């Protein structure tokens, strides 16, 4: 292979793999899937490809009991219960508060330059999610520490290609976060309020409630995955627009006008680049034989650049139509938080560019990519506000 995976620019590697090795087994035995059709199949065909990686300890592996790590039929029941508290009406009601938070964050940005990630892309979703869950403002910094430590542990595991390598680093912050939420869940069970945790405690399906472990898993998933996805969506949008300023000046201004451009950012620079599955039954994919327990990596970032699905996939076309990207997943695991991420991104970007319409890259040190194969984004994105 001429190209190698690069966290700052994985796209040449994707192009090569799509052309020469659309389904590829590496030296460790993991099967990597790149093409749009096969990635869609791996993400949606739970009969052959499972999301359940095991683990049932509430404190050590809370996400193992969440939507992202369960298969139907339990996944359907969990999603139906969680959806009762995470409704479109709930999301729509957040619009004025999201706008207020975005305006406060943008107003606090000091000229002549600012780090877009620290100033807007990171705090906006964290504040929204914390308020949605009913977390006190003084505890938000703990969220950042826990989330950063968990993501760092995953990166360490990726780099060493060993699950155990990141386990110790993830264990303590995950345990602390789990204990925090378990205490909050029990408090809300006795003292319900107007927050998502209280709503989910009230949710029922055929007389069944979410268990404390399942509710805990959803809280941790919403905090870590929801925060990371939206942060990278906003950051990737600004990063892309700084390379394609004409896309902004020709188009969106009000939040509701940002939709097509955001969809193209989701395709062009997908916040989530890969998802994992485990093979359940003997099967074949793209000419490669798979056995039960074979691990798979579904490369969403590559699928969204597949020329068989997208014309001129390496071009950023803000009015691309149709745009059937799979940045939020596919099938039963389609991201429940997608409407919230889109809403936060549209309001955050509209607020930023209304205040600073001539935003460009700052001179000096270049942006710093997130060093992960799971997500794509920037840890640091300096911009001149002019």
C-alpha positions, 0 to 999 in steps of 0.5 A, spaced: 500 500 500 502 506 498 498 510 503 497 509 510 492 511 515 493 518 517 488 521 523 489 528 520 488 526 512 485 519 512 482 520 505 488 518 500 488 511 504 480 510 503 481 512 496 486 506 495 482 501 499 476 503 496 479 501 489 484 495 491 481 492 498 474 494 499 474 488 504 481 487 507 483 482 513 489 485 517 495 481 520 491 481 527 485 478 524 480 484 524 476 485 517 476 492 515 470 494 510 470 500 506 465 500 501 458 504 502 454 498 500 458 493 505 459 498 510 451 499 510 450 492 511 455 491 517 452 497 520 444 494 519 445 487 519 445 485 526 443 478 524 450 477 522 454 483 525 453 484 532 454 490 536 454 486 543 461 486 545 460 483 552 461 486 559 455 487 564 458 491 570 454 497 571 460 501 574 466 499 569 462 498 563 456 502 563 456 503 555 455 496 555 448 496 557 446 502 552 443 502 545 450 502 542 452 496 545 445 491 544 442 488 539 435 487 537 430 485 540 433 488 547 435 494 543 428 495 540 425 495 547 431 500 550 430 505 544 422 505 545 423 507 552 429 512 551 425 515 545 419 517 550 424 522 554 428 524 548 422 526 543 422 531 537 418 535 542 424 535 547 429 537 542 425 543 539 424 546 546 431 546 547 432 551 541 431 558 545 436 555 550 441 553 545 441 560 541 442 563 548 448 559 550 451 559 543 450 567 543 454 567 550 460 563 547 461 567 541 460 574 544 466 571 549 470 570 543 476 575 543 479 578 537 484 578 534 484 570 534 480 564 538 481 557 538 474 555 535 474 548 539 475 551 546 471 557 545 465 554 541 465 547 539 466 543 545 462 547 550 456 548 546 454 541 546 457 539 553 452 545 556 446 543 553 447 535 555 449 537 562 442 542 562 438 536 559 440 531 564 439 536 570 447 536 572 449 542 576 453 547 572 459 547 577 460 539 575 461 540 568 468 541 568 468 534 571 465 532 565 470 534 560 475 530 565 472 524 564 470 524 557 477 526 555 480 521 559 476 515 556 477 518 549 485 518 551 484 511 553 481 508 547 486 512 543 492 508 547 488 502 545 488 503 538 495 505 538 498 499 541 492 495 538 491 492 545 484 493 548 488 492 555 492 497 554 487 503 554 483 499 559 486 501 566 486 509 563 479 508 562 477 504 568 477 510 573 474 516 570 468 511 567 467 508 574 467 515 577 462 517 572 458 511 573 458 513 580 456 520 579 450 518 575 448 512 579 447 517 585 443 522 580 439 517 578 437 515 585 436 522 587 431 523 581 428 517 583 426 520 589 425 527 587 423 527 580 424 534 576 423 537 569 430 533 566 431 528 562 433 523 567 426 524 571 423 523 564 426 516 563 425 514 570 418 515 568 418 512 561 414 505 561 413 500 555 408 494 557 409 496 564 417 495 564 422 501 566 429 502 564 433 499 569 438 503 573 444 500 569 440 501 562 439 509 564 446 509 566 449 507 560 444 512 556 447 518 560 454 516 559 453 514 552 449 521 551 455 525 554 461 522 551 458 520 544 453 526 543 459 531 546 464 528 541 460 528 535 457 535 535 464 538 537 467 535 531 461 536 527 462 544 528 469 544 528 469 540 522 464 545 519 469 551 520 475 547 518 472 546 511 469 553 510 476 556 512 478 552 506 472 553 502 469 560 504 465 561 498 461 556 500 458 560 506 458 567 502 454 564 497 449 560 502 447 560 509 445 565 514 440 563 519 440 557 522 434 553 518 438 555 512 445 551 514 441 544 513 444 542 506 451 545 508 451 541 514 449 534 511 455 535 506 460 536 512 457 530 515 459 526 509 465 530 507 468 530 514 464 525 518 465 526 525 465 518 526 469 515 522 469 508 524 464 503 528 466 496 530 462 489 530 463 482 531 461 477 526 455 472 529 455 467 524 459 464 518 458 469 512 462 472 506 463 479 505 466 482 499 469 475 497 472 475 504 470 469 509 468 471 516 467 466 522 463 467 528 467 472 533 471 475 527 472 483 529 470 488 524 471 495 523 466 499 518 469 505 515 464 510 515 468 515 513 470 511 507 463 509 505 462 517 505 467 518 500 465 512 495 465 514 488 460 508 486 455 512 491 457 519 491 459 523 484 466 527 485 466 524 493 473 528 494 469 535 492 466 539 498 459 541 494 454 544 500 448 543 495 449 536 494 443 532 492 441 527 493 446 526 499 445 519 502 451 519 507 451 514 513 455 519 518 450 518 523 449 510 522 444 506 518 439 501 520 436 500 527 442 503 530 441 510 527 443 515 532 438 517 536 441 524 538 442 526 530 436 531 531 440 534 537 447 534 533 444 538 527 440 543 531 446 545 535 451 545 529 446 549 525 445 554 531 452 554 533 455 556 526 449 561 524 451 565 530 459 564 529 458 566 522 453 572 523 458 575 528 464 573 524 463 573 517 470 573 515 473 568 519 479 565 516 485 561 519 490 564 524 497 565 522 502 560 526 501 553 528 496 549 524 490 546 527 491 539 531 487 533 529 484 528 534 489 522 534 484 517 533 481 512 528 474 512 531 473 520 530 475 525 525 476 532 528 481 537 531 483 538 538 485 545 536 483 550 531 485 557 531 481 562 527 482 569 525 476 573 527 478 579 523 
